[in-house]
């Protein structure tokens, strides 16, 4: 059975069936539907050869070239598909929902698979995604606080308590500051960041509050879609304040076991803001393993930046919570108990 389905239907199927992305490895690496398996009909080089043949010779010749390339692979495709989908159910897509996905669907159908293909392919998915973000009106609660307040940890603790969250830094593989790349996996492309963000939002109940960390528009080399950014700026802002020593302790926990060269590089990124003397003191502190002193220098810079941003916040609902401790679990429990995410 071979059926072409809409983007919304395809995403529902993807929750239950194996998704096979038959585009080339390079296309997949640039951006793909989260959870999809790379199952390329052509390698990058083969795809380029077929495309060149199509433009320079003609569509019939390009089709024949494609058949010559794919023919010897057909048995391997079936074997691998059975490994990935032993129940013989698969959802398949290519770039536009054309020949590549149609060819693979035909082959797997001959092998006894039930196959669904995405109408319009990955291009239709991206079109739907990009049309969705500008319409966002999520019931967000934005969690703010100075650098080192443990906001991401608090966010995860809120999730453990049953609250809904969007973990922007987790999706971006970046903590959002000049130091944010340290200890993280390589960042996704902007396109893939958007894909994972879309997936995260689709899983939420929009009738309940959604906690999200206060971020700059850019997180490392990726950036927030306009619709989500506007949504965040107009939402309630919950600002937490914890003692400075607790903030330093959080920073040490996050960074003390990382490569000192990465820390030095991060300080150099903000050297123009720190000034030559403060940079020199920070780098010497790192050389002397005095990470607390280095952290204090970083906090002085980021506190100024934070205060400037807070004073210019467009939110008309800002709520402040001050704590004499820095434990993320306790803070999360307090915020939930005192209904920081509710109206009134």
C-alpha positions as CSV (number, residue, x, y, z in Angstrom):
1,X,0.0,0.0,0.0
2,X,1.5,3.4,-1.1
3,X,-0.1,6.6,0.2
4,X,0.9,10.2,-0.2
5,X,0.0,12.2,3.0
6,X,0.2,15.8,4.1
7,X,2.8,17.2,6.4
8,X,0.6,17.0,9.5
9,X,-0.4,13.4,8.7
10,X,3.3,12.5,8.0
11,X,4.4,13.9,11.4
12,X,1.7,11.8,13.1
13,X,2.9,8.7,11.3
14,X,6.5,9.6,12.3
15,X,5.6,9.0,15.9
16,X,4.8,5.4,15.2
17,X,6.7,4.5,12.0
18,X,10.3,4.6,10.9
19,X,11.0,7.6,8.7
20,X,13.4,7.2,5.8
21,X,14.9,10.3,4.3
22,X,16.1,9.3,0.8
23,X,17.8,12.5,0.0
24,X,21.6,12.6,-0.3
25,X,23.8,12.6,2.9
26,X,24.7,16.3,2.3
27,X,21.0,17.3,2.1
28,X,20.3,15.3,5.3
29,X,23.2,16.9,7.2
30,X,22.1,20.4,6.4
31,X,18.6,19.8,7.8
32,X,16.2,16.9,8.3
33,X,13.0,15.9,10.1
34,X,14.0,15.0,13.7
35,X,14.2,11.2,14.1
36,X,14.4,10.5,10.4
37,X,17.0,8.0,9.3
38,X,19.4,9.0,6.4
39,X,18.5,6.4,3.7
40,X,20.0,8.0,0.6
41,X,19.0,6.8,-2.8
42,X,22.2,8.5,-4.2
43,X,25.4,9.6,-2.7
44,X,26.2,13.3,-2.9
45,X,28.4,12.6,-5.9
46,X,25.8,10.5,-7.6
47,X,23.2,13.1,-7.1
48,X,25.4,15.7,-8.6
49,X,26.1,13.5,-11.6
50,X,22.4,12.9,-12.2
51,X,21.6,16.6,-11.8
52,X,24.3,17.6,-14.3
53,X,23.1,15.0,-16.8
54,X,19.5,16.3,-16.5
55,X,20.6,19.9,-17.2
56,X,23.2,19.2,-19.9
57,X,21.7,16.2,-21.7
58,X,18.1,15.7,-20.8
59,X,15.6,14.1,-18.4
60,X,15.4,10.7,-20.1
61,X,19.2,10.3,-20.0
62,X,19.3,11.4,-16.4
63,X,16.6,8.8,-15.5
64,X,18.6,6.1,-17.2
65,X,21.8,7.2,-15.3
66,X,19.8,7.1,-12.1
67,X,18.6,3.6,-12.8
68,X,22.1,2.4,-13.6
69,X,23.3,3.8,-10.3
70,X,20.4,2.5,-8.1
71,X,20.0,-0.9,-9.7
72,X,22.9,-2.7,-8.0
73,X,21.8,-1.2,-4.6
74,X,18.2,-2.4,-4.6
75,X,18.7,-5.6,-2.6
76,X,20.8,-3.7,0.0
77,X,18.0,-1.1,0.3
78,X,15.5,-3.8,1.1
79,X,17.7,-5.5,3.6
80,X,18.5,-2.3,5.4
81,X,14.8,-1.2,5.4
82,X,13.8,-4.5,7.0
83,X,16.5,-4.0,9.7
84,X,15.2,-0.5,10.5
85,X,11.5,-1.4,10.2
86,X,11.0,-5.1,10.9
87,X,7.3,-4.5,11.0
88,X,7.6,-3.4,7.3
89,X,5.9,0.0,7.9
90,X,7.8,3.1,6.8
91,X,7.2,6.8,6.1
92,X,9.4,8.0,3.2
93,X,10.3,11.5,1.9
94,X,12.7,13.2,-0.4
95,X,13.1,16.9,-1.3
96,X,9.9,17.5,-3.3
97,X,8.1,14.3,-2.9
98,X,9.0,13.2,-6.5
99,X,11.0,10.5,-8.1
100,X,13.4,9.6,-5.3
101,X,10.7,8.9,-2.7
102,X,8.4,7.4,-5.3
103,X,11.1,5.0,-6.5
104,X,12.0,3.9,-3.0
105,X,8.3,3.5,-2.1
106,X,7.8,1.3,-5.2
107,X,10.8,-0.8,-4.3
108,X,9.7,-1.3,-0.7
109,X,6.1,-2.0,-1.7
110,X,7.4,-4.8,-3.9
111,X,9.1,-6.2,-0.8
112,X,5.9,-6.2,1.2
113,X,6.1,-2.9,3.0
114,X,3.3,-0.5,3.8
115,X,4.6,2.8,2.7
116,X,3.5,6.4,3.2
117,X,5.2,9.2,1.3
118,X,5.2,12.9,2.2
119,X,3.3,15.0,-0.3
120,X,5.7,17.8,-1.4
121,X,8.6,16.2,0.5
122,X,11.0,17.9,2.9
123,X,10.3,21.2,1.1
124,X,6.7,21.1,2.1
125,X,7.7,20.3,5.7
126,X,10.0,23.4,5.8
127,X,7.3,25.5,4.2
128,X,4.8,24.5,6.9
129,X,7.4,25.0,9.7
130,X,8.3,28.5,8.5
131,X,4.6,29.5,8.2
132,X,4.0,28.2,11.8
133,X,6.5,30.3,13.7
134,X,5.1,33.7,12.8
135,X,1.7,32.6,14.2
136,X,3.1,31.6,17.6
137,X,1.2,32.7,20.7
138,X,2.5,30.3,23.3
139,X,1.6,30.6,27.1
140,X,5.2,31.3,27.9
141,X,6.8,32.0,31.3
142,X,10.3,33.3,30.6
143,X,12.9,32.5,33.3
144,X,15.4,35.2,33.8
145,X,18.3,35.9,36.1
146,X,22.0,36.9,36.1
147,X,24.7,34.6,34.6
148,X,25.4,31.7,37.0
149,X,21.9,31.6,38.5
150,X,21.4,28.1,37.3
151,X,18.5,28.9,35.1
152,X,18.9,25.9,32.8
153,X,19.2,23.6,35.8
154,X,16.1,25.1,37.3
155,X,14.3,24.6,34.0
156,X,15.2,20.9,34.0
157,X,14.0,20.6,37.6
158,X,10.7,22.2,36.7
159,X,10.4,19.5,34.0
160,X,11.0,16.9,36.6
161,X,8.1,18.4,38.6
162,X,5.8,18.0,35.6
163,X,6.1,21.5,34.2
164,X,6.4,22.0,30.4
165,X,9.7,23.5,29.1
166,X,11.4,24.5,25.9
167,X,15.2,23.9,26.4
168,X,16.6,26.4,23.9
169,X,20.2,25.9,25.0
170,X,19.8,22.1,24.8
171,X,18.5,22.3,21.3
172,X,21.1,24.8,20.3
173,X,24.0,22.9,21.9
174,X,25.2,26.2,23.4
175,X,24.8,28.0,26.7
176,X,24.3,31.4,25.1
177,X,27.4,33.4,26.2
178,X,31.0,33.7,25.0
179,X,31.6,30.6,27.1
180,X,28.6,28.8,25.8
181,X,30.4,26.5,23.4
182,X,32.4,24.9,26.1
183,X,31.5,21.3,26.8
184,X,28.9,21.2,24.1
185,X,28.5,19.1,21.0
186,X,28.8,21.0,17.7
187,X,25.9,23.3,17.0
188,X,23.3,22.3,14.5
189,X,22.7,24.4,11.4
190,X,20.1,27.2,11.8
191,X,17.7,25.0,9.7
192,X,18.2,22.0,12.0
193,X,17.8,24.1,15.1
194,X,14.4,25.3,13.8
195,X,13.4,21.7,13.0
196,X,14.1,20.5,16.5
197,X,12.5,23.6,18.0
198,X,9.4,22.9,15.9
199,X,9.3,19.3,17.1
200,X,9.7,20.5,20.8
201,X,6.8,22.9,20.5
202,X,4.5,20.4,18.7
203,X,4.8,18.1,21.7
204,X,3.5,20.7,24.1
205,X,0.0,21.3,25.6
206,X,-0.8,24.9,24.7
207,X,-3.4,25.1,27.4
208,X,-0.7,24.9,30.1
209,X,2.2,27.3,30.9
210,X,5.5,26.7,29.1
211,X,8.7,27.6,30.8
212,X,11.6,28.9,28.7
213,X,14.9,30.5,29.6
214,X,15.5,34.2,28.8
215,X,17.9,34.3,25.9
216,X,19.4,36.7,23.5
217,X,18.1,36.5,19.9
218,X,21.2,34.5,19.0
219,X,22.5,31.4,20.8
220,X,25.9,30.9,19.5
221,X,25.6,30.7,15.7
222,X,21.9,29.9,15.6
223,X,19.1,32.3,16.3
224,X,15.5,32.3,17.4
225,X,12.7,32.6,14.8
226,X,11.0,36.0,14.7
227,X,7.7,34.6,15.9
228,X,9.1,32.9,19.0
229,X,11.3,35.9,19.8
230,X,8.3,38.2,19.7
231,X,6.3,35.8,21.8
232,X,9.1,35.7,24.5
233,X,9.4,39.4,24.6
234,X,5.7,39.9,25.3
235,X,5.4,37.1,27.9
236,X,5.7,37.1,31.6
237,X,9.3,37.4,32.9
238,X,10.1,35.6,36.1
239,X,13.4,37.0,37.4
240,X,15.4,35.1,40.1
241,X,18.2,36.4,42.2
242,X,20.6,34.2,44.2
243,X,23.7,35.0,46.2
244,X,26.9,35.7,44.2
245,X,28.8,32.9,45.9
246,X,26.1,30.5,44.7
247,X,26.4,31.8,41.2
248,X,30.2,31.4,41.2
249,X,29.7,27.8,42.5
250,X,27.4,27.1,39.6
251,X,29.9,28.4,37.1
252,X,32.7,26.4,38.7
253,X,30.5,23.3,38.4
254,X,29.9,24.0,34.8
255,X,33.4,25.0,33.7
256,X,36.2,24.0,36.1
257,X,36.7,20.6,34.5
258,X,36.9,22.0,30.9
259,X,39.9,22.7,28.8
260,X,41.7,25.9,30.2
261,X,42.5,26.9,26.6
262,X,38.7,27.1,25.8
263,X,38.2,29.3,28.9
264,X,41.1,31.6,27.7
265,X,39.5,31.8,24.3
266,X,36.2,32.7,25.7
267,X,37.7,35.5,27.8
268,X,39.5,36.8,24.7
269,X,36.1,37.0,22.9
270,X,34.9,39.6,25.4
271,X,38.3,41.3,25.8
272,X,37.1,44.6,24.3
273,X,34.3,44.7,27.0
274,X,36.5,43.6,29.8
275,X,39.5,45.9,29.1
276,X,43.1,44.9,28.9
277,X,43.8,44.9,32.6
278,X,40.8,42.7,33.6
279,X,41.6,40.3,30.7
280,X,45.1,40.0,32.0
281,X,44.0,39.3,35.5
282,X,41.4,36.7,34.3
283,X,44.0,34.9,32.2
284,X,46.5,34.9,35.0
285,X,43.8,33.5,37.4
286,X,43.2,30.6,34.9
287,X,46.9,29.9,34.8
288,X,47.0,29.8,38.6
289,X,43.9,27.5,38.7
290,X,42.0,30.3,40.5
291,X,38.8,29.7,38.7
292,X,36.7,31.5,41.3
293,X,38.6,34.8,40.5
294,X,38.2,34.3,36.8
295,X,34.5,33.6,37.3
296,X,34.1,36.8,39.3
297,X,35.6,38.9,36.5
298,X,33.2,37.3,34.0
299,X,30.2,38.0,36.3
300,X,31.1,41.7,36.6
301,X,30.9,42.0,32.8
302,X,27.8,39.9,32.3
303,X,25.9,41.6,35.2
304,X,26.2,44.9,33.4
305,X,24.9,43.4,30.2
306,X,22.1,41.7,32.1
307,X,21.0,44.8,33.9
308,X,20.9,46.8,30.7
309,X,18.7,44.1,29.1
310,X,16.4,43.9,32.0
311,X,15.9,47.6,32.1
312,X,14.9,47.5,28.4
313,X,12.6,44.5,28.7
314,X,9.3,45.1,26.8
315,X,7.4,42.7,29.1
316,X,4.6,44.4,31.2
317,X,4.5,41.5,33.6
318,X,7.9,41.1,35.4
319,X,8.0,39.1,38.7
320,X,11.0,39.0,41.0
321,X,12.0,36.1,43.3
322,X,15.0,36.5,45.6
323,X,16.6,33.5,47.3
324,X,19.2,33.1,50.0
325,X,20.3,29.8,48.4
326,X,21.2,28.6,44.9
327,X,19.9,25.0,44.9
328,X,18.0,24.6,41.5
329,X,15.7,21.9,42.9
330,X,14.5,24.0,45.8
331,X,14.1,27.1,43.6
332,X,12.1,25.1,41.0
333,X,9.8,23.7,43.7
334,X,9.3,27.2,45.2
335,X,8.5,28.7,41.8
336,X,5.9,25.9,41.1
337,X,4.4,26.2,44.6
338,X,4.0,29.9,44.4
339,X,2.3,29.7,41.0
340,X,4.9,31.8,39.1
341,X,3.5,30.3,35.9
342,X,-0.1,31.2,36.6
343,X,-2.1,34.4,36.2
344,X,-3.1,36.6,39.0
